[in-house]
Amino acid sequence: MSSSIERRTNRTAWAAFWTALLGLALMPIPLFIGLILGGGLSLVAAVLIVIGLLKGLARSGKGIGPVVFAAIFVLLTWGGISIGGGTIW
């Protein structure tokens, strides 16, 4: 058995995925609560997306699937916020 076991998953990519999904789910809450919670989580997810993408590309593109979906969720969250999500009752 080898002492250096290669990881099959990109944990940062999955963290970005779940953080972005949670931000998208919380964004529609009115009275600026969704703006703060959903927007804040989407910013954290954006940082995790960059880190997860760099890690995935360093491993020949393995594990970047969740990063792609996380980026879509972040864009949907930012799009929702730009049209009034999280602020309008």
N, C-alpha and C positions, 0 to 999 in steps of 0.2 A: 504494500500500500504506500502511496506517495505521501510525503509530508505536506506538499502544497496542493491542496484540492481546489480545482477551479470552480468558482461559483457559477451556477447556472442562471441565476436571476440577477437583475440589476436592482438592488434594493432602493437606490435613490430614485430610479424611474418609477417604481411602485409607490414610493412616498409622494412623489409629484402627482401621480395619478389620483391617489385617494385624497390628497389635499385639494387638488383642483376640483374634484367631484364634490367634495364637501363645500367648497367655496361657491360652486355653481348652485348647489341645493339651498344654501343660506342666503344667496343674493336677493331673492324676491321679497324677503321680510321688509315690511314698510318702516317708515319713520327713521331712516338713516341707519337702522340696525343692520340691515342687509348690506348696505354700502360699507359699513365698517367691518363686519364679520366676513362677508363674501369677498369684498375687495381686498381686505388684508390677507386672507387665505390665498387669494389668487396671486398676490404679489410674492408670497412665500413659495407658492407652487411654480411661479415663473423662474425663480432662482434655482429651485430643485430641477426644473426642466433642463436648464443649461448644464448643470452639473451631471445629471443623468444622461444627457445627450453626449457629453464629452466622454463619460465613462463607457457608454455603449459604443461609441465610435472607436475608442481605444481597444475595444474587444471585437473588432471587425463587424460592428453593427449589431451585435447580439444584445437583446434586451432593450431596444429602443421603441418597441411597440407601445408600451405604456406611456412613453414620453410623447408620442404622437397624439394619443388620445388626451393626455393631460394638456397639451398645447391647445387642442380643440376646445376643451372645457374652459380653459383660461380665456380664450378668445370669445367664447359665448358669454362668459361672465362679464368681461369688459364691454362687450356689445350690449348686454342687458343693462349694465350700469349707465352706459352712455345714452340710453333712451329712457332713463328714469327709474330703473329697477333699484329697489332698496331705499328710494327716497319718497316715492309717491304712495299715498295711502291706498 
